[in-house]
Amino acid sequence: MRIVLVENQSQPLDQPIQAEYCSTFFSRFLGYMSRKTLSPHHGLLLVQAREDRFDSAIHMFFMNFDLGVIWIDNQFTVVDMQYAQRWRPFYQPAKPARYVLETHPTHLKDFKIGQKINVKNQ
């Protein structure tokens, strides 16, 4: 699995988020469903084929923990954020997004709508 580092260009993080780059349907669908815990500085970057509200929606079925979800558009700008609770059926961004960063909920304080994100290979 490819690992990328996610950084906030507008508000530097103490430590970048190490995210698994999920660009296939199967990797996006599975997400964190089969995992028992979530490390504070790890995440998943779900990559869609295009920028869209529906395609970037997520579900929280079969999850063992809550997530902080950050939706990012083609220009790597944060377009929405949500505290996603386990076993909830559906979360969708307010604006079209191509990237979905699923991470520890504590990271929601590290991002704001309109901020620029940097994604680079580890």
N, C-alpha and C positions, 0 to 999 in steps of 0.2 A: 504494500500500500504506500502510495506517495504521501509524504508529510510536507506541509507548508507552514510557514510562520505568518501569523496574522497580527498586524500592528495597526494601531490607530495613529495616523499621521497628524491629526489635529490635537490629540491629547495622549502623549506617549504613555504606554503601559510600563509597569515595573518589570514585567517579563512578557515577551510575546506569547500568544496562544499557539501551541503546537496542534495543528489540525490535520486530520486525515482528509485528503482530497478525494471526494466521492463524486465521480462524474458518470457512473453507470446507473441504470435504473435499479439494479439489484442492490448496489451499495447504498444508494439514497433511500430505498424502501426499508432496508434493514436498519440503517442508522444505528441508534443505541439500543434497539429492542432487546438484544440478547446479552447486554452487559449488566453487571450487578452494581457497579459504582462508576463515578465520574471524578477524575482527578481535576483539581482546581485550575490547572493551566493547560488543559487539553480540550479539544473540540473536534467537531466534524465540519468541513466546508462542503455543503451540498451544492453542486454545480449543475444548473439547468441548461438546456440547449438554447433557450432564449429568455429574454426578460418578460415576465408575465406574473400576474397576481395568482392565478389558479395553479400554474405549474410549480410555483414556489411555496405553495401551502404545505403544511406538515400535519401529521397526526401524532398522537401520544399514546396510542394503544400499546399495551404490553411493556410499558416503560416502568422501571424500578425507581426512577428519580425524576425530579423536575429539571427543566432546562432554562437557560437564558438564550433567547433566539434573536439574532440580529439579521435583518434582511438588507441586502446590498445590491445596488443596480449595476448596469454595465460600466458605469464610470467609477465604480468602487466607492460610491457614496451611500451612507446608511440611509435607508428610506423608511424603516420601521423597526420596532423592537417590541419584544413581548416576553413576559414571564410565562412559560408554558408548563402547565401542571400535568403530571402523569395521568394517564387514562382519560384524557380529554380527546374528543374526536377530531377537532379541526382548528387549526390556526392559519390565518391568511394575512399577508401584509396589506396595509392600506394603499400602497402604491406598487407598481410592478417591480419585481426583483429578479435577478438572475442567480444570485448567490445567497445561500442561507447558512449562517454560522450558528451552529448549535454548540453551546458551551455551558460552563458552570454558571448558575444564576448570579453569582457575585460579580460577574463581568458586565452586567447590565449598567452598573454605575460608571463603567469605563468608556461608554459610548453614548453619543447623542445623535439624533436625526440630523442629517446634513454634513456630518463629519466624513472625512476621507479615510479610507482603509488601504493599507498596503499588504499585498499577499506575495510572499517570495518563497522560493524553494529553500528547504533546510540544508 
